[in-house]
Amino acid sequence: MDAREQARWTRARLGTGGPPLDLLTARFDRHVYAPHAHDEFTVGVTVGGLEVIAYRGGHIHSGPGSIVVLEPGEVHTGGPAAPEGYSYRALYATPALLSDGLRGDVLPHFREPVLHDPRLAAALRTAHTDLTRCPDPLEAESRLPWLLTALAGRHSTSRTAGDTAVPGAAGVARLVRDRLADELLAPPSLASLATDLGLSRYQLLRAFRTAMGMPPYAWLAQHRVARARGLLEAGVRPAEVAALVGFADQAHLTRWFRRILGVTPAAYRNSVQDGGP
C-alpha cells in the first residue's frame, strides 16, 4: 500500500479490562472494499474527499463532515467517488454500546445511513483522534458510550431514556470520584462502578457530568495533574511523574498538563525550582 493508500487500526478498551473497540484511520485514492459486513455498528466521519458506498441495494455518498452509520449484518462496499479519493475515521461499536441509554430493549435502527450533524461529527472525530493517539481505557469508556448514545437518540428510531435527573446524582458522583482518586494508577471501569451502584453506565455518566461538570476521565486527569505538580515541585523528573500518577507516558502527562496549566511539566518544574511562580 503506497503513501496515498493508508489504513491504521488502533484498539481501545472500554475501561480497565473491558471489551475492545477498534478504531480505523484511513485515506484512499483507489482502494475499493470488497462486499462485506460487520457484527458491529460501523460509525464513520468523512474528513476529506468523497466516498461512495453500496448499501441496502443502492449507493450513498459521503463528503467532509458527514457521519456514516452502517448497521450490523448489512453488506456494503466503499470506494472513491472523486479523483482526490477519500479519507475517514471509523469506529466499530457493539449494538449494546449504542442502546445503553435508550428506552426499551430494542436496538437502534438508522433509516438514513448518512447524517449531517456538524457538532456531533466534530465530537466523534476529536474523540477518535485523541483515542487513536492514546487509547486510555477510562477516557474511551467516558467518551464513546456518551457520544454513541447521543447519535442513536438523535438519529435512530429509538430515543434516549430522557433527561430525568438520576436520583442522588451528587452522591453517585462523589462515590465515583473517590474511587477514581483512590485507584488512580488502575482506575476501575465505569461499567463495574455502575453495577455496584445499581445503575446503567449511561446513568452513571449522566450523574457524574451533572454533578461535577465534566466526564470522569477529565476529572481524573485534572486530579492527576494536581498530584503531578507536587512531585515536580519536589524535583521528580516528568517521565517518572507520569508513571507515579497514572498517565500512560510522559507525552500523555504533557498533553494534560498543558491543557490545564498552560505549560509543559518540564517548564513548570524548572520555573518552581528557579524560584518562579
VENBEL-V758367 format. One record per residue. N is the residue number from 1. RES is the residue in one letter. PHI is phi in degrees with one decimal (NA if undefined). D_LAST is the distance of its C-alpha to the last C-alpha in Angstrom with 2 decimals. Layout:
N&RES&PHI&D_LAST / N&RES&PHI&D_LAST
This chain:
1&M&NA&51.40 / 2&D&-81.0&50.20 / 3&A&-63.8&46.86 / 4&R&-92.0&47.98 / 5&E&-121.4&49.04 / 6&Q&-130.1&46.06 / 7&A&-146.4&45.47 / 8&R&-130.2&42.68 / 9&W&-103.4&42.85 / 10&T&-131.2&39.97 / 11&R&-107.8&40.63 / 12&A&-103.5&38.27 / 13&R&-123.3&38.97 / 14&L&-85.8&38.81 / 15&G&90.6&36.96 / 16&T&-58.6&36.97 / 17&G&71.1&40.54 / 18&G&-84.5&41.52 / 19&P&-68.2&43.96 / 20&P&-78.5&43.22 / 21&L&-141.9&42.72 / 22&D&-93.8&43.21 / 23&L&-120.1&41.39 / 24&L&-122.3&43.03 / 25&T&-114.9&41.62 / 26&A&-137.2&44.62 / 27&R&-146.2&45.70 / 28&F&-130.5&49.43 / 29&D&-95.2&51.73 / 30&R&-124.7&55.01 / 31&H&-61.7&54.62 / 32&V&-122.2&56.75 / 33&Y&-70.8&56.44 / 34&A&-70.0&59.66 / 35&P&-56.0&60.67 / 36&H&-161.1&58.77 / 37&A&-140.4&57.33 / 38&H&-120.5&54.44 / 39&D&-76.8&54.41 / 40&E&-103.9&51.11 / 41&F&-72.0&50.07 / 42&T&-96.8&48.82 / 43&V&-119.1&46.06 / 44&G&-124.6&45.10 / 45&V&-125.1&43.24 / 46&T&-76.7&44.68 / 47&V&-113.5&42.07 / 48&G&-166.4&44.41 / 49&G&71.8&48.10 / 50&L&-144.6&50.87 / 51&E&-114.6&52.25 / 52&V&-115.3&55.68 / 53&I&-126.1&56.31 / 54&A&-81.2&59.77 / 55&Y&-157.6&59.50 / 56&R&53.6&62.01 / 57&G&80.1&64.85 / 58&G&-139.7&63.16 / 59&H&-128.6&60.37 / 60&I&-120.0&56.96 / 61&H&-120.9&54.50 / 62&S&-132.0&50.72 / 63&G&-112.7&48.51 / 64&P&-54.3&44.77 / 65&G&90.6&43.05 / 66&S&-80.0&46.01 / 67&I&-98.7&45.80 / 68&V&-115.6&48.73 / 69&V&-123.0&49.89 / 70&L&-111.4&52.71 / 71&E&-82.5&54.22 / 72&P&-56.9&55.16 / 73&G&82.1&58.53 / 74&E&-84.8&58.88 / 75&V&-70.5&60.11 / 76&H&-154.4&58.36 / 77&T&-130.3&57.70 / 78&G&-157.0&55.15 / 79&G&-166.3&55.18 / 80&P&-71.7&54.30 / 81&A&-118.3&55.77 / 82&A&-151.3&54.63 / 83&P&-58.3&54.67 / 84&E&-79.3&50.89 / 85&G&78.8&50.97 / 86&Y&-156.7&48.51 / 87&S&-140.0&45.21 / 88&Y&-158.9&43.94 / 89&R&-119.7&41.80 / 90&A&-138.3&43.72 / 91&L&-132.4&43.36 / 92&Y&-122.3&46.22 / 93&A&-110.2&46.08 / 94&T&-62.4&48.63 / 95&P&-54.4&50.60 / 96&A&-62.1&49.21 / 97&L&-68.1&45.68 / 98&L&-85.3&46.72 / 99&S&-104.8&48.75 / 100&D&-57.9&46.41 / 101&G&-104.3&45.54 / 102&L&-100.3&48.91 / 103&R&-74.9&51.91 / 104&G&72.7&54.71 / 105&D&-107.0&55.25 / 106&V&-81.6&56.34 / 107&L&-69.4&54.38 / 108&P&-66.1&53.00 / 109&H&-122.3&55.24 / 110&F&-105.1&54.06 / 111&R&-65.2&56.97 / 112&E&-107.4&55.04 / 113&P&-79.7&53.35 / 114&V&-109.3&51.39 / 115&L&-121.4&48.94 / 116&H&-119.1&47.00 / 117&D&-146.5&43.86 / 118&P&-56.3&41.01 / 119&R&-66.7&38.18 / 120&L&-68.5&39.41 / 121&A&-60.0&40.09 / 122&A&-64.2&36.53 / 123&A&-66.9&35.17 / 124&L&-63.7&37.58 / 125&R&-64.5&36.74 / 126&T&-64.3&32.96 / 127&A&-61.8&33.51 / 128&H&-60.3&35.96 / 129&T&-62.0&33.61 / 130&D&-64.2&30.71 / 131&L&-77.1&33.12 / 132&T&-66.7&34.89 / 133&R&-68.1&31.67 / 134&C&-148.7&30.76 / 135&P&-76.7&33.49 / 136&D&-67.9&31.53 / 137&P&-60.9&34.20 / 138&L&-67.3&32.35 / 139&E&-64.1&31.13 / 140&A&-60.8&34.71 / 141&E&-73.2&36.18 / 142&S&-78.3&33.83 / 143&R&-94.2&34.32 / 144&L&-70.0&37.80 / 145&P&-58.8&40.02 / 146&W&-65.0&38.39 / 147&L&-68.6&38.99 / 148&L&-70.8&42.46 / 149&T&-65.5&43.50 / 150&A&-62.3&42.47 / 151&L&-59.4&44.53 / 152&A&-66.2&47.54 / 153&G&-66.5&47.27 / 154&R&-85.3&47.16 / 155&H&-123.7&49.55 / 156&S&-101.3&51.95 / 157&T&-75.4&54.91 / 158&S&-88.9&52.93 / 159&R&-132.5&50.58 / 160&T&-66.5&47.51 / 161&A&-68.9&48.16 / 162&G&110.4&46.88 / 163&D&-99.4&43.90 / 164&T&-60.5&44.90 / 165&A&-62.3&41.96 / 166&V&-73.1&41.87 / 167&P&-56.7&42.99 / 168&G&67.4&40.25 / 169&A&-56.7&37.56 / 170&A&-63.0&34.74 / 171&G&-66.8&36.13 / 172&V&-59.1&36.59 / 173&A&-62.5&33.00 / 174&R&-64.4&31.77 / 175&L&-63.6&34.11 / 176&V&-65.1&33.04 / 177&R&-56.4&29.32 / 178&D&-66.6&29.92 / 179&R&-64.6&32.04 / 180&L&-64.2&29.51 / 181&A&-65.9&26.75 / 182&D&-70.8&29.24 / 183&E&-123.3&30.40 / 184&L&-66.6&27.37 / 185&L&-78.1&28.67 / 186&A&-146.7&32.03 / 187&P&-63.5&31.98 / 188&P&-66.8&35.45 / 189&S&-71.5&37.08 / 190&L&-66.8&37.18 / 191&A&-62.3&40.95 / 192&S&-69.9&41.25 / 193&L&-64.3&39.04 / 194&A&-62.3&41.13 / 195&T&-60.8&44.31 / 196&D&-60.5&43.19 / 197&L&-95.4&42.54 / 198&G&71.3&45.78 / 199&L&-123.0&44.16 / 200&S&-81.5&44.25 / 201&R&-61.5&41.14 / 202&Y&-62.2&41.09 / 203&Q&-62.2&41.25 / 204&L&-61.8&38.34 / 205&L&-60.7&36.24 / 206&R&-65.6&37.29 / 207&A&-62.8&36.54 / 208&F&-66.1&33.05 / 209&R&-63.5&32.15 / 210&T&-66.0&33.63 / 211&A&-79.5&31.83 / 212&M&-101.7&28.40 / 213&G&78.2&28.19 / 214&M&-162.2&27.75 / 215&P&-75.5&29.87 / 216&P&-56.6&29.54 / 217&Y&-63.5&28.10 / 218&A&-69.8&25.18 / 219&W&-62.7&24.48 / 220&L&-65.1&24.63 / 221&A&-61.9&22.35 / 222&Q&-69.4&19.51 / 223&H&-65.7&20.32 / 224&R&-64.0&20.19 / 225&V&-61.8&16.77 / 226&A&-61.5&15.54 / 227&R&-65.2&17.38 / 228&A&-63.6&16.09 / 229&R&-57.9&12.41 / 230&G&-62.0&13.68 / 231&L&-68.5&15.78 / 232&L&-64.3&13.31 / 233&E&-64.9&11.11 / 234&A&-83.6&14.56 / 235&G&96.5&15.18 / 236&V&-72.1&17.68 / 237&R&-71.0&18.51 / 238&P&-54.8&18.22 / 239&A&-62.7&22.04 / 240&E&-72.8&22.48 / 241&V&-59.7&19.92 / 242&A&-53.5&21.88 / 243&A&-68.6&25.05 / 244&L&-71.1&23.71 / 245&V&-108.8&22.57 / 246&G&100.0&25.57 / 247&F&-75.9&24.66 / 248&A&-62.5&27.61 / 249&D&-165.2&25.84 / 250&Q&-63.7&22.67 / 251&A&-62.8&23.50 / 252&H&-64.1&23.77 / 253&L&-59.1&20.37 / 254&T&-61.6&18.86 / 255&R&-59.8&20.71 / 256&W&-72.6&19.57 / 257&F&-61.3&15.89 / 258&R&-66.5&15.93 / 259&R&-60.1&18.06 / 260&I&-89.9&15.87 / 261&L&-112.7&12.24 / 262&G&83.4&13.24 / 263&V&-135.6&12.22 / 264&T&-79.8&14.22 / 265&P&-57.5&13.75 / 266&A&-64.3&14.08 / 267&A&-64.8&11.40 / 268&Y&-63.9&8.92 / 269&R&-59.2&10.52 / 270&N&-65.6&10.40 / 271&S&-67.5&6.78 / 272&V&-73.1&6.20 / 273&Q&-73.1&9.57 / 274&D&-86.1&9.02 / 275&G&84.8&6.77 / 276&G&-79.3&3.82 / 277&P&-67.4&0.00
